[in-house]
């Protein structure tokens, strides 16, 4: 009886502790209406400065893009909606999934997802390759996702195929940008078109953490660049490996470059990307020969801006 009471009290303590660790979330809204567009945005405010600054920056970026969308002077206004759900809120992780809806007068409305994951209690943002051991972990997730999507969609009326799945769920980190960290799994969200035809709608894969045993990094805050820090030989590589922010920029630049290269189906286009990457690396190495953090951050910021601008086209 005493043992049962002890277990009950322990469970109650853990439950109360988890509830106490959760942050209070306030819903914030932005509504704008003009002749050209109607914008409705909802987003969470957690009271954690690091979380709220990232969320607000993300919302402002979406708002800016909505407001500057080209309007074809049709009789009806464009519609943009951004809603959210808090998918996790405990002592370890705060995770938000955003759902976007837009109607710009095309053949059908469009939808998309965005996800933000934060380590608690300080609210440091975390990205999937920092959780699952870089490219090695991404490849592991890719294998599971492709097999699971085949199970979900294969059949006589399938709206996908092998090439589509290999392209949309292949081992590119950018294929898995939309993820939610759960206590025992990682939920991967694929928007419409990414792994199947639009009519099939968005798809979701839940990857059990048990499947990722041996692929989860012990310290998600430790630097995780595009290369193995154990093999760093140059002063620039050592500087990157000593700074988690620089390491993230290096990895994200490499991820976007890999995405553009994978989507370059013509030889001329692939060679162009390879040439621009070599040119940028040469400029980085010559300009930042002293391996200063400030110089490297400026170089990577410019490269990421260029890569993301191309992605948005």
N, C-alpha and C positions, 0 to 999 in steps of 0.2 A: 504494500500500500504506500509506504514511504517512497519507494523507488518510483512508483507511478506518479506520485505528487511532485517529485523532483523533476521528472521528465515533463510533466504538464507545465510547471513553473518555468522551466527552461524554454519550452516552446512559446509560452506567453511572453517571456522576456524578449526572445528573438523577434516575435511579431511586433511587439511594441517598439523595439529598437528600429526595425525596418520602417515602421510608420513614422517614427520620429525623424529618421534620416531623409524621408521624402521631402522635397521642397514644395512650398505652396505656389501654385501656378495661377497667374491671373491672365485672363484672355484680353488681348489688345486688338483693336480693329482700326482699319483705315478704309474709308469709303470715299470714292471720288466719282463724280458724274459730269461729263461734258457732252458736247454734241457728237464727239468722235468715239468716246469709250465710257464704259461703266466698270469701275474697279472695286472689288470687295476683297479685302485682305484680313485674315485673322492670324494672330501669332501669339505664342506664349511668352509671358514674362515670369522668370523664375526667382528673381531677387539675387541671383548669383551673378556678379558683374561679368565674369569671363563668359558665361553662357549667354547672357543677355546682349553683350556686345556683338558676338558672332551672329546671333539670331537677327538682331536689328540690322546688321550690315547685309545679311542675306536678303532680308525683306526689302531694304532700300535698293539693292541691285535688281530684284524682281520688279519693284515698282518703277524704277527708272526705265527698264526695258519695256514694260507695258506702255508707259506714257509716250515712249518714242517710237512705238510700232507704227509702221507706215499704214495709213488709212486710205482706202481706195475711193473715198467719197461716196460710199454706198449710203442708202437712205437710213439704214439702222446702225446704231452704235456697236462697236466691238464690245465684247464682254470678257472680263478677266476675273477669275476667282482663285484665291489661295486660302486653303483651310489646313488644319493640322490636327494631329492626334498625338498625345504623349504616350509613347509605346513602353517606356520604362522610366521609373522614378524611384530610385532607392539609394542606398549608401554607396553603391559602386558606380552606377551609370544613370545618366539622364539622357534619354533618346527621344527625338521628335521626328515624326514622319509628316512631311508636307504634301498635300495633293493640290495640283494645279489644273485648272480648267480654263480653256480659252476658246472663244468663238470669234474668228476674224473673217467670217463670210465665206469660208472655203466650202469644200464638199461635205465636210463634217467637222464638228468641234474636235479639239485636241486635248489630251490629258497628259500629265507628267507627274513624276514624284521626285522629291528631294528628301534627304535624310541627314540629320545632324546628331552626332553621338558625342557625349562629354563624359569624362572621368570625374567622379565626385570624390570629395566635396568641393574641390577648387574650381571645377568646371573646365578643365583643359580639354580641348577638342581632340578627338582621336580618329584616325583613318584606318581603313581595313588592313592595308599592308603593314601597319604598325602593330596590329593585333595578331596577325597570322604569319609572321615571319617572312615578310616581303614577297618576292615573286614565287618562292617555293610554296608558301601558303596559298597564294592566289591560284597557282596551278592545281593544288589539291581541291580547292573550292570549285574550280572550273570542272574538274572531272565529275564531282558529285552533282553539280548543277545540270550538266548536259545529260547525264544518266537519268536524273529525276525529271527533267523536262520531257525527255523521250517517253517516260512512263505516263506523264500527264497528258501528252498531246498526240502520241502515235495512234494511228488508226486510219480507217478508210476516208474519214473526213478531216484529216489533219490539215492545219493551216500553217505548218512549219515543215522544215526538212533538215537534213544533216548539215548542209552548208549554212543555213540560217542559224542553227544552234551553235555551230563552230564559230561563226562570226560574232553573234550576240552574247554568247556565254563562254567564249574561248578564254585562254589564260592571259587576258589583258586586264590590268587592274581597273581601268576605266569602265570595264563592263560591269563592275561590282561596286560602283560608287554609291548606289542606293541600298544601304544595308542598315539593319537595326540589331544592336547587340542585346540579346536576351540572356537570362541567367544560365540557360542550358543549350542555347542554339544561336545561330546567326541567321536572321531572315534577310534574304536577298530579293529585292523588288526589280522586276524588269518592266519598263513601260511598254505600251503598245508599239509595235513595229520592231522592237529590239530582238525578240527571239521568235516572232510569229507575225502573221498578217494582222492588220488593224482589227479586223472582225473578231479575231481571237481574244482581243482585249489584253490587259496587262497580265503578267504571270508572276508567280512567287515561288521561291524555293526556300525551305528551311533546312539549314545544314546543322546537324547535331554537333555540339562541341566534342562529344565522344569520338566522332569521325575525325576531328582535327587534333586528336591527342598527339603530341610530339611536334605540332605545327604552331601552337600558341606561344607567343613570346612572353617571357616572364615579366619584362618591364616594358609596358607600352609607351613609356615616356622616353626611353633610350633612343638615341639617333638611329634612323633606319633609312639610309640613302639608297641610291640605285645600285651600289656596289658593296661588296663585303668589306667592312671596316677592318677586319683581321688582315686584309691584303692591301690596305692603304700604304702607298709608298711615297707619294709626293706631298709637299707641304700643303697644297690645296686640298687634297683628299683628307689629310689629317685634320685640317681645320674644319672641314665639313663634318667629319666624324665626331668632332668635339662639340658640335652645336646642333641640337635637335631641330631647331627651326630651319637652319641651312640644309640639314639632311632631308627634311621634308620637301623643301623647294627643289633640291637635286632630284629626289625620287619622282616628284610630280612632273617635273620637266621631262624626265626620261619616259614616264608613263604616257604623257601626251604625244611625245615624239613617236613612241612605239605604236600608238593608236593611228596617227597620221600615216605612218609607214605601212601599217597593215591595210589601211583603206586606200592606199595608192595602187590602183590596179594596172596602170600603165608604167612601163619601164622609165619613161622620161620623168614622170611624176615622182617615182621612187628615188631616182637619182637626184632630183631636185631637193627632196627632203634630206637625203644623205649629205648632200653638199652643204646645205644651210646648217645642218647640225655640226659638221666638221668646222665650218667657218665660225660658228658661234663658240665652239669649244676652243678654237685657236685664239679667238679674241678674248675669251675669258681668261685663258692661261697667260696671255701677254699683258692684259690690263691688270690682272690681279696676281702678278708674279710674287708679290710680297705676302700673298695668302691672307690678306686682311678680311675680316668678317664683313665689314661695311662694303668693300668692293665686291665681294662675292654675292652678297645679298642684292646689291644693285644689278649685277649681271644677271642673276637668276630671275629677279623680278621682271626685267625687260624681256627675257626669253619666255617666261610664263605668259606674259601679256600678249606676246606675238602668237604663241601657240593657241591660247584660248580665243583670241580674236579670230583666228582661222577656223577654229571649231564652231564658233557661233555663226559663221557665214552659211 
